């Protein structure tokens, strides 16, 4: 399986939860340079919400891109 972890050259959001009993893990890198990681279901949910609201898709809307 390919490594889907975001990098500065391939920014994005990656979330993993290998099993129902394992804590979720997430990482995000934005093209603006912001980075974040989180472990635990609630923390990863907050990471996803913050990335969606303030980075990745939010930057595209501000700049008129899709």
NORTAUR-V759291 format. One record per residue. N is the residue number from 1. RES is the residue in one letter. D_LAST is the distance of its C-alpha to the last C-alpha in whole Angstrom. Layout:
n->(N & N)
res->(RES & RES)
d_last->(D_LAST & D_LAST)
//
This chain:
n->(1 & 2 & 3 & 4 & 5 & 6 & 7 & 8 & 9 & 10 & 11 & 12 & 13 & 14 & 15 & 16 & 17 & 18 & 19 & 20 & 21 & 22 & 23 & 24 & 25 & 26 & 27 & 28 & 29 & 30 & 31 & 32 & 33 & 34 & 35 & 36 & 37 & 38 & 39 & 40 & 41 & 42 & 43 & 44 & 45 & 46 & 47 & 48 & 49 & 50 & 51 & 52 & 53 & 54 & 55 & 56 & 57 & 58 & 59 & 60 & 61 & 62 & 63 & 64 & 65 & 66)
res->(X & X & X & X & X & X & X & X & X & X & X & X & X & X & X & X & X & X & X & X & X & X & X & X & X & X & X & X & X & X & X & X & X & X & X & X & X & X & X & X & X & X & X & X & X & X & X & X & X & X & X & X & X & X & X & X & X & X & X & X & X & X & X & X & X & X)
d_last->(28 & 25 & 25 & 21 & 22 & 19 & 20 & 19 & 18 & 16 & 15 & 14 & 17 & 20 & 22 & 26 & 29 & 31 & 33 & 34 & 36 & 34 & 32 & 29 & 27 & 24 & 22 & 19 & 18 & 15 & 14 & 16 & 19 & 20 & 21 & 23 & 25 & 27 & 30 & 31 & 29 & 29 & 28 & 25 & 24 & 24 & 22 & 19 & 19 & 19 & 16 & 14 & 15 & 15 & 13 & 11 & 8 & 10 & 10 & 6 & 7 & 10 & 9 & 7 & 4 & 0)
//
